[in-house]
Amino acid sequence: MGADLCISLVQIKKRVKPKWKAGMMAINALEKEWKKKYKPDEMMDEGNNIYDSTYPDAVKLLKEDLNDFKDAIADRRRDTVCIEVGIYYLYLTGGMSWGDAPTDMYHPMDRLIEYGITEAMGFEF
């Protein structure tokens, strides 16, 4: 069994501040969408990063991910790095993986990207 290099990455222009409220609004919009599609105790079949969760659990997880990402941006986490490239800040996390997440921030950042939360906040890819 080999190892893979797994990286999760977003970028934002240096002059743009992340719109944290817009991220929360995007999560709330997902919650409304999921409420129409699923019962509160029904397992969802959404995406790769919300594994067999109920929608209330998925919403809670995304809100925790958003808080973790906010801490990572504020330089409070060792597993996320900011690199300046031209007019952008690149935020990335990851590393070598033998099947598990390479860092604690890898899946949270990946979920926020997959569900459009980072895009709603002004990040690009």
C-alpha positions as CSV (number, residue, x, y, z in Angstrom):
1,M,0.0,0.0,0.0
2,G,1.4,3.4,-1.0
3,A,1.0,6.9,0.3
4,D,-0.7,9.8,-1.5
5,L,-0.1,13.5,-1.2
6,C,-3.4,15.1,-0.3
7,I,-3.8,18.9,-0.3
8,S,-6.8,21.1,0.2
9,L,-6.3,24.6,-1.0
10,V,-8.2,27.9,-1.4
11,Q,-7.0,31.4,-2.4
12,I,-8.2,34.9,-1.9
13,K,-7.0,38.2,-3.1
14,K,-5.0,40.1,-0.6
15,R,-7.3,43.1,-0.7
16,V,-10.4,40.9,0.0
17,K,-11.4,40.0,3.5
18,P,-13.2,36.7,4.0
19,K,-17.0,37.2,4.4
20,W,-17.7,35.0,7.4
21,K,-21.4,35.9,7.6
22,A,-21.8,35.0,4.0
23,G,-20.3,31.6,4.8
24,M,-22.9,31.1,7.6
25,M,-25.7,32.2,5.3
26,A,-24.5,29.6,2.7
27,I,-24.7,26.9,5.4
28,N,-28.2,28.1,6.4
29,A,-29.3,28.0,2.8
30,L,-28.1,24.4,2.6
31,E,-30.0,23.6,5.7
32,K,-33.2,24.9,4.2
33,E,-32.6,22.9,1.0
34,W,-31.9,19.7,3.0
35,K,-35.0,20.3,5.2
36,K,-37.1,20.0,2.0
37,K,-35.3,16.9,0.9
38,Y,-34.8,14.9,4.1
39,K,-36.5,14.1,7.4
40,P,-34.5,15.2,10.5
41,D,-33.6,11.5,11.3
42,E,-33.1,10.4,7.7
43,M,-29.6,9.6,6.5
44,M,-28.5,11.9,3.7
45,D,-26.7,10.7,0.5
46,E,-25.0,14.1,-0.1
47,G,-21.5,14.5,-1.5
48,N,-18.3,12.8,-0.5
49,N,-17.6,14.6,2.7
50,I,-20.9,14.3,4.6
51,Y,-20.9,10.6,5.2
52,D,-24.3,9.1,6.0
53,S,-25.3,12.0,8.3
54,T,-28.7,13.4,9.1
55,Y,-29.1,17.0,7.9
56,P,-29.0,18.5,11.4
57,D,-25.7,16.7,12.0
58,A,-24.4,17.8,8.6
59,V,-25.3,21.5,9.3
60,K,-23.6,21.3,12.8
61,L,-20.5,19.8,11.2
62,L,-20.3,22.5,8.5
63,K,-20.7,25.2,11.2
64,E,-17.8,23.6,13.2
65,D,-15.8,23.4,10.0
66,L,-16.4,27.2,9.4
67,N,-15.2,28.0,13.0
68,D,-12.1,25.8,12.5
69,F,-11.3,27.4,9.2
70,K,-11.7,30.9,10.8
71,D,-9.2,29.9,13.5
72,A,-6.8,28.5,10.8
73,I,-7.0,31.8,8.9
74,A,-6.3,33.7,12.1
75,D,-3.0,31.7,12.3
76,R,-4.0,29.7,15.4
77,R,-3.5,26.3,13.7
78,R,-0.2,24.6,12.9
79,D,-1.8,22.3,10.2
80,T,-2.8,25.2,7.9
81,V,-0.4,27.5,6.1
82,C,-0.7,30.8,4.3
83,I,1.5,31.5,1.3
84,E,1.6,34.8,-0.5
85,V,1.7,34.5,-4.3
86,G,1.4,37.7,-6.3
87,I,-1.9,39.3,-5.4
88,Y,-3.2,36.2,-3.5
89,Y,-3.1,34.6,-0.2
90,L,-3.2,30.8,-0.6
91,Y,-4.4,28.8,2.4
92,L,-3.5,25.1,2.3
93,T,-3.5,22.1,4.5
94,G,-2.5,18.5,3.8
95,G,0.4,16.1,3.5
96,M,1.1,12.5,3.0
97,S,-1.7,10.1,3.6
98,W,-2.0,6.3,3.9
99,G,-5.8,6.4,3.9
100,D,-6.5,8.7,6.8
101,A,-6.7,12.5,6.7
102,P,-3.2,14.0,6.5
103,T,-4.2,16.9,9.0
104,D,-7.1,17.7,11.3
105,M,-8.0,20.6,9.0
106,Y,-8.0,18.6,5.8
107,H,-11.6,17.3,5.8
108,P,-13.1,20.5,7.3
109,M,-11.6,22.6,4.5
110,D,-12.5,20.1,1.9
111,R,-16.2,20.1,3.1
112,L,-16.3,23.9,3.0
113,I,-15.0,23.8,-0.6
114,E,-17.3,21.0,-1.7
115,Y,-20.4,22.7,-0.5
116,G,-19.6,26.1,-1.8
117,I,-19.0,27.8,1.5
118,T,-15.5,29.1,0.8
119,E,-16.8,30.4,-2.6
120,A,-19.6,32.3,-0.8
121,M,-17.0,33.9,1.5
122,G,-14.9,35.2,-1.4
123,F,-12.3,32.5,-1.8
124,E,-11.3,31.2,-5.2
125,F,-9.7,27.9,-6.3
